[in-house]
Amino acid sequence: MADGTARERRKPMIGLQPENEADWSQYRGVMVLVEHRDGVAKKVSWQLLGESRRLADTLQAPLMALVIGHGVADLAEEAIRYGADRVYVCDSPELGTYRTRPYSRVCLHVIREYKPEIVLMGATYTGRDLAGAIATHLPTGLTADSTQLDVDDERLLLASRPAFSEKMLATILCKQFKPQMATVRAGVFQALPRDETRTGEIVAVAPQMDAQQIATHVLEFVAAKDGVDLEDAEVIVAGGRGLSGASGFAVLKELADALGGVVGASRAAVDLGWIDHSHQVGQTGTTVRPKLYIAAGISGAVQHVVGMQHADYIVAINRDPQAPIFKIANYGIVGDLFEVVPALTRAVRERRQNGSDMGSAGADLTLAGERR
Ligand SMILES: Cc1cc2nc3c(=O)[nH]c(=O)nc-3n(C[C@H](O)[C@H](O)[C@H](O)COP(=O)(O)OP(=O)(O)OC[C@H]3O[C@@H](n4cnc5c(N)ncnc54)[C@H](O)[C@@H]3O)c2cc1C
């Protein structure tokens, strides 16, 4: 817990009430935190609003968004275009960069004041940090890293997530407290189409701490050396054990660069130490939803497929025509990746040099193959 003194931290525990003494009837609606970096929203925020629209409609309750930051008025408008009925905005210079304490204070204030019955955040580094801090202070239950959401007849949130070494899906309920909270993996839900005509209410919220009360200061951001942001990537060129070694990823990087994308990996490649875990796609890696996913030297194990099956277009390159990855690929190329990938890279570069607008790379592919 990054927030509060020991005395402050104990406070909510004293306030714990058994189920039959608590009155949660005023808690209504679903609230989504719109996470962003420098005013650019994380895709998971819009994906969460899309799924939460369905939950709110089922509950016949409003869908609320919460935007915290500096210069974030546009994000509030965007949240409405992506499905929110009402957006709470806390816009202040000291909230320009994420810090646990000032952000959690705003969240706690908004939740206590406006009483949503469900609060959802992306299972990002920020979302995990913030959700834990808030849930502990309220106090309430929190399901981390959910991959499915639903509500039952008693308005209980059914948050499901892989459990027991990912062997089963557990559905977790928070029966005794409100709001019910969950963080949700990026890429598992789909955002609603952006609707310019949607209207909604925007409510300004005051920051809950003065700048001088905030003990932590962000000096600078240093990007991780070998890190990658798979969640928001539109093109991913991923490799597996078929790469035969770490150097194989250099071949994939050339294609990824030509397409304006990033490099992903199977767990086998990560476990062999060929590439950093941040590149791993799948059940125990990142769930992705790019426009184009190229899987080279990846067999298509179920734990990999669950993380990339929602890509708009999947291209599989494998020398084994029986490889399971071909079952979910839009386009399949049977061959040696060390011949196929460089040939694709050359073709993409040539088209770019000739001034062809590659646009969305996925939509522009002209490879022969079988559609899903
Ligand atoms: C609890 C649990 C969680 C897991 N989570 C994940 C996860 O998040 N992500 C994940 O990826 N896996 C995960 N796994 C592992 C998963 O089951 C597979 O073992 C893994 O995905 C296999 O990786 P691979 O496809 O790279 O390797 P392999 O299955 O060994 O496949 C390699 C493929 O490369 C092909 N090939 C070889 N050489 C060439 C070449 N020169 N050109 C073209 N093709 C070639 C082969 O035909 C083969 O199909 C998990 C497993 C468990 C039990």
The ligand as an ORCA input file, in Angstrom:
! r2SCAN-3c Opt
* xyz 0 1
  C      -0.150    -23.223    -17.943
  C       0.493    -22.960    -19.284
  C       0.515    -21.666    -19.769
  C       1.096    -21.392    -21.020
  N       1.090    -20.117    -21.494
  C       1.591    -19.878    -22.742
  C       1.547    -18.558    -23.298
  O       1.131    -17.581    -22.674
  N       2.011    -18.393    -24.543
  C       2.525    -19.419    -25.303
  O       2.951    -19.184    -26.446
  N       2.586    -20.670    -24.799
  C       2.155    -20.909    -23.527
  N       2.262    -22.171    -23.013
  C       3.058    -23.162    -23.743
  C       2.332    -23.832    -24.876
  O       1.619    -24.949    -24.403
  C       3.332    -24.304    -25.975
  O       4.278    -25.150    -25.365
  C       4.074    -23.178    -26.669
  O       3.150    -22.192    -27.118
  C       4.853    -23.732    -27.852
  O       5.620    -22.723    -28.431
  P       6.042    -22.821    -29.961
  O       4.824    -22.882    -30.796
  O       7.002    -21.716    -30.204
  O       6.891    -24.160    -30.001
  P       6.560    -25.551    -30.665
  O       5.247    -26.083    -30.209
  O       7.752    -26.401    -30.453
  O       6.397    -25.218    -32.209
  C       7.444    -24.820    -33.051
  C       6.913    -24.789    -34.474
  O       7.882    -24.261    -35.342
  C       7.813    -24.951    -36.564
  N       9.107    -24.783    -37.232
  C      10.307    -25.278    -36.831
  N      11.271    -24.813    -37.636
  C      10.682    -24.032    -38.562
  C      11.157    -23.263    -39.666
  N      12.456    -23.200    -39.970
  N      10.254    -22.602    -40.416
  C       8.937    -22.656    -40.157
  N       8.423    -23.345    -39.103
  C       9.297    -24.017    -38.321
  C       7.493    -26.379    -36.185
  O       6.872    -27.079    -37.264
  C       6.518    -26.167    -35.005
  O       5.163    -26.135    -35.458
  C       1.684    -22.457    -21.772
  C       1.633    -23.756    -21.262
  C       1.056    -24.009    -20.046
  C       1.019    -25.434    -19.533
*
